[in-house]
Amino acid sequence: MNNQDIRVICLYKFKLGKTAIKIDENINLAFEEGYANGRTLQHWCEKFKIGDFALKMS
């Protein structure tokens, strides 16, 4: 799984109303501790909040 896959999961969970912290916990629980970076997920959630739903890495 690559970063774009994780971003898709993050967007899905964000749309369900989950916080970046909960998203981080869920991803790391499902795959392994340290798999997702909490700070990166927070950054993506901030972009989603302003309407930037682009899934490609820039």
C-alpha distance matrix in Angstrom:
0.0 3.8 7.0 8.1 6.0 7.4 10.6 11.0 11.0 13.3 15.5 15.9 16.9 19.1 20.8 21.6 23.4 21.2 21.6 19.1 20.2 19.6 16.1 15.3 17.0 15.3 11.7 12.9 15.0 12.5 10.0 12.4 14.8 13.8 10.1 11.0 13.9 16.8 18.6 15.9 15.5 19.3 19.4 17.3 19.5 22.5 21.6 21.1 24.5 26.3 24.9 22.3 19.5 18.1 14.4 14.4 14.4 18.0
3.8 0.0 3.8 5.5 5.4 6.6 8.8 10.2 11.1 12.6 14.6 15.9 17.0 18.5 20.4 21.8 23.2 21.1 21.0 18.2 19.7 19.7 16.2 15.2 17.6 16.5 12.8 14.0 16.8 14.8 12.4 14.1 15.8 13.9 10.4 10.4 12.5 15.5 16.6 13.5 13.8 17.4 16.9 14.9 17.7 20.3 19.1 19.1 22.6 24.0 22.8 19.8 17.5 15.6 12.0 11.4 10.8 14.3
7.0 3.8 0.0 3.8 5.4 5.0 6.1 8.7 9.9 10.3 12.3 14.3 15.2 16.0 18.2 19.9 20.9 18.8 18.3 15.3 17.2 17.7 14.1 13.2 16.2 15.5 12.0 13.5 16.7 15.3 13.4 14.7 15.6 13.2 10.1 8.8 10.1 12.8 13.4 10.0 10.4 14.0 13.2 11.3 14.2 16.7 15.5 15.9 19.3 20.6 19.6 16.7 14.7 13.0 9.7 9.3 8.2 11.7
8.1 5.5 3.8 0.0 3.8 5.4 4.9 6.3 8.8 9.6 10.4 12.4 14.3 14.9 16.5 18.6 19.9 18.5 18.5 16.0 18.5 18.6 14.8 14.9 17.9 16.6 13.5 15.8 18.5 16.7 15.3 17.4 18.5 16.5 13.3 11.6 13.0 15.0 15.5 11.9 11.6 14.9 13.8 11.1 13.8 16.3 14.5 14.3 18.0 19.0 17.5 14.5 12.0 10.2 6.5 6.5 7.0 10.7
6.0 5.4 5.4 3.8 0.0 3.8 5.4 5.2 6.5 8.7 10.0 10.8 12.6 14.2 15.6 17.0 18.9 17.3 17.9 15.8 17.8 17.2 13.4 13.8 16.2 14.3 11.2 13.8 16.0 13.7 12.6 15.2 16.9 15.6 12.1 11.0 13.4 15.3 16.6 13.4 12.3 15.9 15.6 12.7 14.8 17.8 16.5 15.6 19.1 20.7 19.1 16.6 13.6 12.5 8.8 9.9 10.8 14.5
7.4 6.6 5.0 5.4 3.8 0.0 3.8 5.4 5.1 6.1 8.6 9.8 10.5 12.0 14.2 15.4 16.6 14.5 14.7 12.3 14.1 13.8 10.0 10.0 12.7 11.3 8.1 10.7 13.3 11.7 10.8 12.9 14.0 12.7 9.4 7.6 10.0 11.6 13.2 10.3 8.9 12.6 12.9 10.4 12.2 15.4 14.8 14.0 17.3 19.3 18.2 16.0 13.5 13.1 9.7 11.2 11.3 14.9
10.6 8.8 6.1 4.9 5.4 3.8 0.0 3.8 5.4 4.8 6.1 8.6 9.8 10.1 12.2 14.2 15.2 13.7 13.7 11.4 14.2 14.2 10.5 11.2 14.4 13.2 10.7 13.5 16.1 14.9 14.4 16.4 17.0 15.3 12.5 9.8 11.0 11.9 12.7 9.4 7.8 11.0 10.6 7.5 9.5 12.5 11.3 10.6 14.0 15.7 14.5 12.2 9.7 9.5 6.5 8.7 9.1 12.4
11.0 10.2 8.7 6.3 5.2 5.4 3.8 0.0 3.8 5.4 5.1 6.2 8.7 9.7 10.6 12.6 14.5 13.6 14.7 13.2 16.0 15.1 11.4 13.0 15.6 13.6 11.5 14.9 16.8 14.9 15.0 17.6 18.8 17.8 14.7 12.5 14.3 15.0 16.1 13.1 10.9 13.8 13.8 10.2 11.3 14.5 13.1 11.4 14.8 16.6 14.7 12.8 9.6 9.7 6.8 9.6 11.3 14.7
11.0 11.1 9.9 8.8 6.5 5.1 5.4 3.8 0.0 3.8 5.5 5.1 6.2 8.5 9.9 10.7 12.7 11.2 12.5 11.3 13.5 12.0 8.4 10.3 12.3 9.9 8.2 11.9 13.3 11.5 12.2 15.0 16.2 15.7 12.8 10.8 13.1 13.4 15.3 13.0 10.2 13.2 14.2 11.0 11.3 15.0 14.5 12.6 15.5 18.0 16.5 15.2 12.2 13.0 10.3 13.2 14.3 17.7
13.3 12.6 10.3 9.6 8.7 6.1 4.8 5.4 3.8 0.0 3.8 5.4 5.2 5.9 8.5 9.8 10.6 8.9 9.5 8.0 10.7 10.0 6.4 8.5 11.2 9.8 8.7 12.0 13.9 13.1 13.8 15.8 16.1 15.2 12.9 10.0 11.3 10.8 12.3 10.2 7.0 9.6 10.7 7.7 7.6 11.4 11.4 9.6 12.2 15.0 14.1 13.0 10.6 12.0 10.0 13.0 13.5 16.5
15.5 14.6 12.3 10.4 10.0 8.6 6.1 5.1 5.5 3.8 0.0 3.8 5.5 4.9 6.1 8.6 9.8 9.6 10.7 10.1 13.3 12.5 9.5 12.0 14.7 13.0 12.2 15.7 17.4 16.3 17.2 19.5 19.9 18.9 16.6 13.6 14.7 14.0 14.9 12.6 9.5 11.3 11.7 8.1 7.6 10.9 10.1 7.4 10.3 12.7 11.2 10.4 7.6 9.7 8.5 12.1 13.5 16.1
15.9 15.9 14.3 12.4 10.8 9.8 8.6 6.2 5.1 5.4 3.8 0.0 3.8 5.5 5.2 6.5 9.0 9.0 11.4 11.6 14.2 12.4 9.6 12.7 14.5 12.1 11.8 15.6 16.4 15.0 16.5 19.2 20.1 19.8 17.4 14.9 16.6 16.0 17.5 15.5 12.2 14.1 15.1 11.8 10.7 14.1 13.7 10.6 13.0 15.7 13.9 13.7 10.6 12.7 11.3 14.9 16.6 19.5
16.9 17.0 15.2 14.3 12.6 10.5 9.8 8.7 6.2 5.2 5.5 3.8 0.0 3.8 5.4 5.0 6.6 5.5 8.1 8.8 11.0 8.8 6.5 10.0 11.4 9.3 10.0 13.5 14.1 13.4 15.5 17.7 18.1 18.1 16.2 13.6 15.2 13.8 15.8 14.5 10.8 12.3 14.3 11.6 9.8 13.4 14.0 11.1 12.7 16.0 15.1 15.2 12.8 15.2 13.8 17.3 18.3 21.2
19.1 18.5 16.0 14.9 14.2 12.0 10.1 9.7 8.5 5.9 4.9 5.5 3.8 0.0 3.8 5.3 5.1 5.1 6.6 7.7 10.7 9.6 7.8 11.1 13.1 12.0 12.6 15.8 16.9 16.7 18.4 20.2 20.1 19.5 18.0 14.8 15.4 13.6 14.7 13.6 10.0 10.4 12.1 9.5 6.9 10.1 10.8 7.8 8.9 12.4 11.8 12.3 10.6 13.6 13.1 16.6 17.5 19.8
20.8 20.4 18.2 16.5 15.6 14.2 12.2 10.6 9.9 8.5 6.1 5.2 5.4 3.8 0.0 3.8 5.4 7.4 9.9 11.4 14.3 12.7 11.1 14.6 16.3 14.6 15.3 18.8 19.5 18.8 20.7 23.0 23.3 22.9 21.1 18.1 19.0 17.4 18.5 17.0 13.6 14.0 15.2 12.3 9.8 12.5 12.6 9.0 9.9 12.9 11.4 12.6 10.5 13.8 13.8 17.5 19.2 21.4
21.6 21.8 19.9 18.6 17.0 15.4 14.2 12.6 10.7 9.8 8.6 6.5 5.0 5.3 3.8 0.0 3.8 5.8 9.3 11.6 13.6 11.2 10.3 14.1 14.9 12.9 14.5 17.8 17.9 17.3 19.9 22.1 22.4 22.6 21.0 18.4 19.7 17.8 19.5 18.6 14.8 15.4 17.3 14.7 12.1 15.0 15.7 12.3 12.8 16.1 15.1 16.3 14.3 17.4 16.9 20.6 22.1 24.5
23.4 23.2 20.9 19.9 18.9 16.6 15.2 14.5 12.7 10.6 9.8 9.0 6.6 5.1 5.4 3.8 0.0 3.8 6.6 9.7 11.6 9.8 9.9 13.5 14.3 13.3 15.2 18.1 18.4 18.6 21.0 22.7 22.4 22.4 21.3 18.4 19.0 16.5 17.9 17.6 13.9 13.5 15.7 13.9 10.6 13.0 14.5 11.5 10.9 14.6 14.4 16.0 14.8 18.1 18.1 21.7 22.6 24.7
21.2 21.1 18.8 18.5 17.3 14.5 13.7 13.6 11.2 8.9 9.6 9.0 5.5 5.1 7.4 5.8 3.8 0.0 3.8 6.7 8.1 6.0 6.4 9.8 10.6 9.9 12.0 14.6 15.0 15.6 17.9 19.2 18.7 18.8 18.0 15.2 15.8 13.2 15.1 15.1 11.3 11.3 14.1 12.6 9.6 12.5 14.5 12.0 12.0 15.8 16.0 16.9 15.6 18.5 17.8 21.1 21.6 23.9
21.6 21.0 18.3 18.5 17.9 14.7 13.7 14.7 12.5 9.5 10.7 11.4 8.1 6.6 9.9 9.3 6.6 3.8 0.0 3.8 5.3 5.2 6.1 8.5 9.9 10.6 12.3 14.2 15.2 16.5 18.3 19.0 17.8 17.4 17.1 14.0 13.7 10.6 12.0 12.7 9.2 8.3 11.5 11.0 7.9 10.3 13.0 11.5 11.1 14.8 15.8 16.5 15.8 18.5 18.0 21.0 20.8 22.7
19.1 18.2 15.3 16.0 15.8 12.3 11.4 13.2 11.3 8.0 10.1 11.6 8.8 7.7 11.4 11.6 9.7 6.7 3.8 0.0 3.8 5.5 5.0 6.0 8.6 9.8 10.5 12.1 14.0 15.3 16.4 16.7 15.3 14.3 14.1 10.7 10.0 7.0 8.4 9.0 5.7 5.2 8.7 8.5 6.4 9.1 11.7 11.0 11.4 14.8 15.8 15.6 15.1 17.1 16.2 18.7 18.1 20.0
20.2 19.7 17.2 18.5 17.8 14.1 14.2 16.0 13.5 10.7 13.3 14.2 11.0 10.7 14.3 13.6 11.6 8.1 5.3 3.8 0.0 3.8 5.4 5.1 6.3 8.7 10.1 10.7 12.2 14.3 15.6 15.3 13.4 12.9 13.5 10.7 10.1 6.7 9.1 10.7 8.1 7.7 11.5 11.9 10.2 12.5 15.3 14.8 14.9 18.3 19.6 19.4 18.8 20.7 19.6 21.9 21.0 23.0
19.6 19.7 17.7 18.6 17.2 13.8 14.2 15.1 12.0 10.0 12.5 12.4 8.8 9.6 12.7 11.2 9.8 6.0 5.2 5.5 3.8 0.0 3.8 5.4 5.0 6.1 8.6 9.9 10.4 12.2 14.3 14.6 13.4 13.8 13.9 11.5 12.1 9.4 12.3 13.2 10.0 10.5 14.0 13.5 11.5 14.4 16.9 15.5 15.9 19.5 20.2 20.3 19.1 21.2 19.8 22.5 22.1 24.6
16.1 16.2 14.1 14.8 13.4 10.0 10.5 11.4 8.4 6.4 9.5 9.6 6.5 7.8 11.1 10.3 9.9 6.4 6.1 5.0 5.4 3.8 0.0 3.8 5.4 5.1 6.2 8.5 9.8 10.6 12.2 13.2 12.6 12.6 11.7 9.0 10.2 8.4 11.2 11.1 7.6 9.2 12.3 11.0 9.7 13.2 14.9 13.5 14.7 18.1 18.3 17.9 16.2 18.0 16.3 18.9 18.7 21.4
15.3 15.2 13.2 14.9 13.8 10.0 11.2 13.0 10.3 8.5 12.0 12.7 10.0 11.1 14.6 14.1 13.5 9.8 8.5 6.0 5.1 5.4 3.8 0.0 3.8 5.5 5.4 6.1 8.4 10.0 10.7 10.7 9.4 9.0 8.8 6.2 7.1 5.5 9.1 9.4 6.9 8.9 12.0 11.6 11.2 14.2 16.1 15.5 16.8 20.0 20.5 19.6 18.2 19.4 17.4 19.4 18.5 21.2
17.0 17.6 16.2 17.9 16.2 12.7 14.4 15.6 12.3 11.2 14.7 14.5 11.4 13.1 16.3 14.9 14.3 10.6 9.9 8.6 6.3 5.0 5.4 3.8 0.0 3.8 5.7 5.3 5.9 8.6 10.1 9.8 8.5 9.6 9.9 8.6 10.0 8.6 12.3 13.1 10.7 12.3 15.6 15.3 14.4 17.5 19.5 18.6 19.7 23.1 23.6 22.9 21.4 22.8 20.7 22.9 22.1 24.9
15.3 16.5 15.5 16.6 14.3 11.3 13.2 13.6 9.9 9.8 13.0 12.1 9.3 12.0 14.6 12.9 13.3 9.9 10.6 9.8 8.7 6.1 5.1 5.5 3.8 0.0 3.8 5.5 5.1 6.1 8.6 9.7 9.9 11.3 10.4 9.4 11.8 11.0 14.6 14.5 11.7 13.9 16.8 15.6 14.8 18.2 19.8 18.3 19.7 23.1 23.0 22.4 20.4 21.8 19.4 21.8 21.7 24.8
11.7 12.8 12.0 13.5 11.2 8.1 10.7 11.5 8.2 8.7 12.2 11.8 10.0 12.6 15.3 14.5 15.2 12.0 12.3 10.5 10.1 8.6 6.2 5.4 5.7 3.8 0.0 3.8 5.4 5.2 6.1 7.7 8.4 9.1 7.2 6.4 9.6 10.0 13.4 12.7 10.3 13.3 15.7 14.3 14.4 17.9 18.9 17.8 19.8 22.9 22.6 21.4 19.2 19.9 17.2 19.2 18.9 22.1
12.9 14.0 13.5 15.8 13.8 10.7 13.5 14.9 11.9 12.0 15.7 15.6 13.5 15.8 18.8 17.8 18.1 14.6 14.2 12.1 10.7 9.9 8.5 6.1 5.3 5.5 3.8 0.0 3.8 5.5 5.3 4.8 4.7 6.1 5.5 6.1 9.0 9.7 13.4 13.3 11.8 14.5 17.0 16.4 16.7 19.9 21.2 20.6 22.4 25.5 25.5 24.2 22.3 22.8 20.1 21.6 20.8 23.8
15.0 16.8 16.7 18.5 16.0 13.3 16.1 16.8 13.3 13.9 17.4 16.4 14.1 16.9 19.5 17.9 18.4 15.0 15.2 14.0 12.2 10.4 9.8 8.4 5.9 5.1 5.4 3.8 0.0 3.8 5.7 5.8 6.5 9.3 8.9 9.8 12.7 12.9 16.6 16.8 14.8 17.3 20.1 19.3 19.0 22.4 23.9 22.7 24.4 27.7 27.6 26.6 24.5 25.4 22.6 24.4 24.0 27.2
12.5 14.8 15.3 16.7 13.7 11.7 14.9 14.9 11.5 13.1 16.3 15.0 13.4 16.7 18.8 17.3 18.6 15.6 16.5 15.3 14.3 12.2 10.6 10.0 8.6 6.1 5.2 5.5 3.8 0.0 3.8 6.3 8.7 11.0 9.2 10.4 13.8 14.6 18.2 17.6 15.5 18.5 20.9 19.4 19.4 23.0 23.9 22.5 24.6 27.7 27.1 26.0 23.4 24.1 21.0 22.9 22.9 26.3
10.0 12.4 13.4 15.3 12.6 10.8 14.4 15.0 12.2 13.8 17.2 16.5 15.5 18.4 20.7 19.9 21.0 17.9 18.3 16.4 15.6 14.3 12.2 10.7 10.1 8.6 6.1 5.3 5.7 3.8 0.0 3.8 7.1 8.9 6.6 8.8 12.5 14.2 17.5 16.6 15.3 18.6 20.5 19.2 20.0 23.4 24.1 23.2 25.6 28.4 27.9 26.2 23.7 23.8 20.5 21.8 21.3 24.8
12.4 14.1 14.7 17.4 15.2 12.9 16.4 17.6 15.0 15.8 19.5 19.2 17.7 20.2 23.0 22.1 22.7 19.2 19.0 16.7 15.3 14.6 13.2 10.7 9.8 9.7 7.7 4.8 5.8 6.3 3.8 0.0 3.8 6.2 5.5 8.5 11.5 13.3 16.7 16.4 15.6 18.6 20.7 20.1 20.9 24.1 25.1 24.6 26.8 29.6 29.5 27.8 25.8 25.8 22.6 23.6 22.6 25.8
14.8 15.8 15.6 18.5 16.9 14.0 17.0 18.8 16.2 16.1 19.9 20.1 18.1 20.1 23.3 22.4 22.4 18.7 17.8 15.3 13.4 13.4 12.6 9.4 8.5 9.9 8.4 4.7 6.5 8.7 7.1 3.8 0.0 3.8 5.5 7.8 9.7 11.1 14.4 14.9 14.5 16.9 19.3 19.3 20.0 22.8 24.3 24.2 26.0 28.8 29.2 27.6 26.0 26.2 23.4 24.3 22.9 25.8
13.8 13.9 13.2 16.5 15.6 12.7 15.3 17.8 15.7 15.2 18.9 19.8 18.1 19.5 22.9 22.6 22.4 18.8 17.4 14.3 12.9 13.8 12.6 9.0 9.6 11.3 9.1 6.1 9.3 11.0 8.9 6.2 3.8 0.0 3.8 5.5 6.6 8.8 11.6 12.0 12.3 14.8 16.7 17.0 18.3 20.7 22.0 22.5 24.4 26.9 27.4 25.5 24.2 24.1 21.4 22.0 20.1 22.7
10.1 10.4 10.1 13.3 12.1 9.4 12.5 14.7 12.8 12.9 16.6 17.4 16.2 18.0 21.1 21.0 21.3 18.0 17.1 14.1 13.5 13.9 11.7 8.8 9.9 10.4 7.2 5.5 8.9 9.2 6.6 5.5 5.5 3.8 0.0 3.8 6.7 9.5 12.3 11.5 11.4 14.7 16.1 15.7 17.2 20.0 20.8 20.9 23.3 25.7 25.7 23.6 21.9 21.6 18.5 19.1 17.7 20.6
11.0 10.4 8.8 11.6 11.0 7.6 9.8 12.5 10.8 10.0 13.6 14.9 13.6 14.8 18.1 18.4 18.4 15.2 14.0 10.7 10.7 11.5 9.0 6.2 8.6 9.4 6.4 6.1 9.8 10.4 8.8 8.5 7.8 5.5 3.8 0.0 3.8 6.3 9.0 8.0 7.6 10.9 12.4 12.0 13.5 16.2 17.1 17.3 19.6 22.0 22.2 20.2 18.7 18.7 16.0 16.9 15.4 18.2
13.9 12.5 10.1 13.0 13.4 10.0 11.0 14.3 13.1 11.3 14.7 16.6 15.2 15.4 19.0 19.7 19.0 15.8 13.7 10.0 10.1 12.1 10.2 7.1 10.0 11.8 9.6 9.0 12.7 13.8 12.5 11.5 9.7 6.6 6.7 3.8 0.0 3.8 5.6 5.4 6.3 8.8 10.1 10.8 12.5 14.5 15.7 16.7 18.5 20.7 21.5 19.5 18.7 18.7 16.5 17.2 15.1 17.2
16.8 15.5 12.8 15.0 15.3 11.6 11.9 15.0 13.4 10.8 14.0 16.0 13.8 13.6 17.4 17.8 16.5 13.2 10.6 7.0 6.7 9.4 8.4 5.5 8.6 11.0 10.0 9.7 12.9 14.6 14.2 13.3 11.1 8.8 9.5 6.3 3.8 0.0 3.8 5.4 5.1 6.2 8.7 9.9 10.5 12.4 14.4 15.2 16.4 18.9 20.1 18.7 18.3 19.0 17.4 18.6 16.8 18.7
18.6 16.6 13.4 15.5 16.6 13.2 12.7 16.1 15.3 12.3 14.9 17.5 15.8 14.7 18.5 19.5 17.9 15.1 12.0 8.4 9.1 12.3 11.2 9.1 12.3 14.6 13.4 13.4 16.6 18.2 17.5 16.7 14.4 11.6 12.3 9.0 5.6 3.8 0.0 3.8 5.4 5.0 6.3 8.8 9.9 10.6 12.7 14.3 15.3 17.3 18.9 17.3 17.6 18.1 17.0 17.9 15.6 16.8
15.9 13.5 10.0 11.9 13.4 10.3 9.4 13.1 13.0 10.2 12.6 15.5 14.5 13.6 17.0 18.6 17.6 15.1 12.7 9.0 10.7 13.2 11.1 9.4 13.1 14.5 12.7 13.3 16.8 17.6 16.6 16.4 14.9 12.0 11.5 8.0 5.4 5.4 3.8 0.0 3.8 5.4 5.0 6.3 8.7 9.9 10.8 12.5 14.3 16.0 17.0 14.8 14.8 14.8 13.4 14.1 11.9 13.4
15.5 13.8 10.4 11.6 12.3 8.9 7.8 10.9 10.2 7.0 9.5 12.2 10.8 10.0 13.6 14.8 13.9 11.3 9.2 5.7 8.1 10.0 7.6 6.9 10.7 11.7 10.3 11.8 14.8 15.5 15.3 15.6 14.5 12.3 11.4 7.6 6.3 5.1 5.4 3.8 0.0 3.8 5.4 5.1 6.1 8.6 9.9 10.4 12.2 14.6 15.3 13.8 13.2 14.0 12.6 14.3 13.0 15.0
19.3 17.4 14.0 14.9 15.9 12.6 11.0 13.8 13.2 9.6 11.3 14.1 12.3 10.4 14.0 15.4 13.5 11.3 8.3 5.2 7.7 10.5 9.2 8.9 12.3 13.9 13.3 14.5 17.3 18.5 18.6 18.6 16.9 14.8 14.7 10.9 8.8 6.2 5.0 5.4 3.8 0.0 3.8 5.5 5.1 6.2 8.7 9.8 10.5 12.8 14.5 13.5 13.8 15.2 14.7 16.5 15.0 16.3
19.4 16.9 13.2 13.8 15.6 12.9 10.6 13.8 14.2 10.7 11.7 15.1 14.3 12.1 15.2 17.3 15.7 14.1 11.5 8.7 11.5 14.0 12.3 12.0 15.6 16.8 15.7 17.0 20.1 20.9 20.5 20.7 19.3 16.7 16.1 12.4 10.1 8.7 6.3 5.0 5.4 3.8 0.0 3.8 5.5 5.2 6.5 8.8 10.0 11.3 12.9 11.2 12.1 12.9 12.9 14.1 12.3 13.0
17.3 14.9 11.3 11.1 12.7 10.4 7.5 10.2 11.0 7.7 8.1 11.8 11.6 9.5 12.3 14.7 13.9 12.6 11.0 8.5 11.9 13.5 11.0 11.6 15.3 15.6 14.3 16.4 19.3 19.4 19.2 20.1 19.3 17.0 15.7 12.0 10.8 9.9 8.8 6.3 5.1 5.5 3.8 0.0 3.8 5.4 5.1 6.2 8.7 10.2 10.7 8.8 8.8 9.8 9.5 11.3 10.4 11.8
19.5 17.7 14.2 13.8 14.8 12.2 9.5 11.3 11.3 7.6 7.6 10.7 9.8 6.9 9.8 12.1 10.6 9.6 7.9 6.4 10.2 11.5 9.7 11.2 14.4 14.8 14.4 16.7 19.0 19.4 20.0 20.9 20.0 18.3 17.2 13.5 12.5 10.5 9.9 8.7 6.1 5.1 5.5 3.8 0.0 3.8 5.3 4.9 6.1 8.9 9.8 9.3 9.4 11.6 11.8 14.3 14.0 15.4
22.5 20.3 16.7 16.3 17.8 15.4 12.5 14.5 15.0 11.4 10.9 14.1 13.4 10.1 12.5 15.0 13.0 12.5 10.3 9.1 12.5 14.4 13.2 14.2 17.5 18.2 17.9 19.9 22.4 23.0 23.4 24.1 22.8 20.7 20.0 16.2 14.5 12.4 10.6 9.9 8.6 6.2 5.2 5.4 3.8 0.0 3.8 5.4 5.1 6.7 9.0 8.7 10.3 12.4 13.5 15.5 14.9 15.3
21.6 19.1 15.5 14.5 16.5 14.8 11.3 13.1 14.5 11.4 10.1 13.7 14.0 10.8 12.6 15.7 14.5 14.5 13.0 11.7 15.3 16.9 14.9 16.1 19.5 19.8 18.9 21.2 23.9 23.9 24.1 25.1 24.3 22.0 20.8 17.1 15.7 14.4 12.7 10.8 9.9 8.7 6.5 5.1 5.3 3.8 0.0 3.8 5.4 5.4 6.5 5.2 7.2 8.9 10.6 12.5 12.2 12.4
21.1 19.1 15.9 14.3 15.6 14.0 10.6 11.4 12.6 9.6 7.4 10.6 11.1 7.8 9.0 12.3 11.5 12.0 11.5 11.0 14.8 15.5 13.5 15.5 18.6 18.3 17.8 20.6 22.7 22.5 23.2 24.6 24.2 22.5 20.9 17.3 16.7 15.2 14.3 12.5 10.4 9.8 8.8 6.2 4.9 5.4 3.8 0.0 3.8 5.4 5.0 5.0 5.5 8.5 10.1 13.0 13.6 14.6
24.5 22.6 19.3 18.0 19.1 17.3 14.0 14.8 15.5 12.2 10.3 13.0 12.7 8.9 9.9 12.8 10.9 12.0 11.1 11.4 14.9 15.9 14.7 16.8 19.7 19.7 19.8 22.4 24.4 24.6 25.6 26.8 26.0 24.4 23.3 19.6 18.5 16.4 15.3 14.3 12.2 10.5 10.0 8.7 6.1 5.1 5.4 3.8 0.0 3.8 5.5 7.3 8.8 12.0 13.9 16.6 17.1 17.6
26.3 24.0 20.6 19.0 20.7 19.3 15.7 16.6 18.0 15.0 12.7 15.7 16.0 12.4 12.9 16.1 14.6 15.8 14.8 14.8 18.3 19.5 18.1 20.0 23.1 23.1 22.9 25.5 27.7 27.7 28.4 29.6 28.8 26.9 25.7 22.0 20.7 18.9 17.3 16.0 14.6 12.8 11.3 10.2 8.9 6.7 5.4 5.4 3.8 0.0 3.8 5.8 8.7 11.4 14.1 16.3 16.8 16.6
24.9 22.8 19.6 17.5 19.1 18.2 14.5 14.7 16.5 14.1 11.2 13.9 15.1 11.8 11.4 15.1 14.4 16.0 15.8 15.8 19.6 20.2 18.3 20.5 23.6 23.0 22.6 25.5 27.6 27.1 27.9 29.5 29.2 27.4 25.7 22.2 21.5 20.1 18.9 17.0 15.3 14.5 12.9 10.7 9.8 9.0 6.5 5.0 5.5 3.8 0.0 3.8 5.9 8.9 11.9 14.4 15.7 15.9
22.3 19.8 16.7 14.5 16.6 16.0 12.2 12.8 15.2 13.0 10.4 13.7 15.2 12.3 12.6 16.3 16.0 16.9 16.5 15.6 19.4 20.3 17.9 19.6 22.9 22.4 21.4 24.2 26.6 26.0 26.2 27.8 27.6 25.5 23.6 20.2 19.5 18.7 17.3 14.8 13.8 13.5 11.2 8.8 9.3 8.7 5.2 5.0 7.3 5.8 3.8 0.0 3.8 5.7 8.8 10.9 12.0 12.1
19.5 17.5 14.7 12.0 13.6 13.5 9.7 9.6 12.2 10.6 7.6 10.6 12.8 10.6 10.5 14.3 14.8 15.6 15.8 15.1 18.8 19.1 16.2 18.2 21.4 20.4 19.2 22.3 24.5 23.4 23.7 25.8 26.0 24.2 21.9 18.7 18.7 18.3 17.6 14.8 13.2 13.8 12.1 8.8 9.4 10.3 7.2 5.5 8.8 8.7 5.9 3.8 0.0 3.8 6.2 9.2 11.1 12.3
18.1 15.6 13.0 10.2 12.5 13.1 9.5 9.7 13.0 12.0 9.7 12.7 15.2 13.6 13.8 17.4 18.1 18.5 18.5 17.1 20.7 21.2 18.0 19.4 22.8 21.8 19.9 22.8 25.4 24.1 23.8 25.8 26.2 24.1 21.6 18.7 18.7 19.0 18.1 14.8 14.0 15.2 12.9 9.8 11.6 12.4 8.9 8.5 12.0 11.4 8.9 5.7 3.8 0.0 3.8 5.7 8.1 9.2
14.4 12.0 9.7 6.5 8.8 9.7 6.5 6.8 10.3 10.0 8.5 11.3 13.8 13.1 13.8 16.9 18.1 17.8 18.0 16.2 19.6 19.8 16.3 17.4 20.7 19.4 17.2 20.1 22.6 21.0 20.5 22.6 23.4 21.4 18.5 16.0 16.5 17.4 17.0 13.4 12.6 14.7 12.9 9.5 11.8 13.5 10.6 10.1 13.9 14.1 11.9 8.8 6.2 3.8 0.0 3.8 6.5 9.1
14.4 11.4 9.3 6.5 9.9 11.2 8.7 9.6 13.2 13.0 12.1 14.9 17.3 16.6 17.5 20.6 21.7 21.1 21.0 18.7 21.9 22.5 18.9 19.4 22.9 21.8 19.2 21.6 24.4 22.9 21.8 23.6 24.3 22.0 19.1 16.9 17.2 18.6 17.9 14.1 14.3 16.5 14.1 11.3 14.3 15.5 12.5 13.0 16.6 16.3 14.4 10.9 9.2 5.7 3.8 0.0 3.8 6.3
14.4 10.8 8.2 7.0 10.8 11.3 9.1 11.3 14.3 13.5 13.5 16.6 18.3 17.5 19.2 22.1 22.6 21.6 20.8 18.1 21.0 22.1 18.7 18.5 22.1 21.7 18.9 20.8 24.0 22.9 21.3 22.6 22.9 20.1 17.7 15.4 15.1 16.8 15.6 11.9 13.0 15.0 12.3 10.4 14.0 14.9 12.2 13.6 17.1 16.8 15.7 12.0 11.1 8.1 6.5 3.8 0.0 3.8
18.0 14.3 11.7 10.7 14.5 14.9 12.4 14.7 17.7 16.5 16.1 19.5 21.2 19.8 21.4 24.5 24.7 23.9 22.7 20.0 23.0 24.6 21.4 21.2 24.9 24.8 22.1 23.8 27.2 26.3 24.8 25.8 25.8 22.7 20.6 18.2 17.2 18.7 16.8 13.4 15.0 16.3 13.0 11.8 15.4 15.3 12.4 14.6 17.6 16.6 15.9 12.1 12.3 9.2 9.1 6.3 3.8 0.0
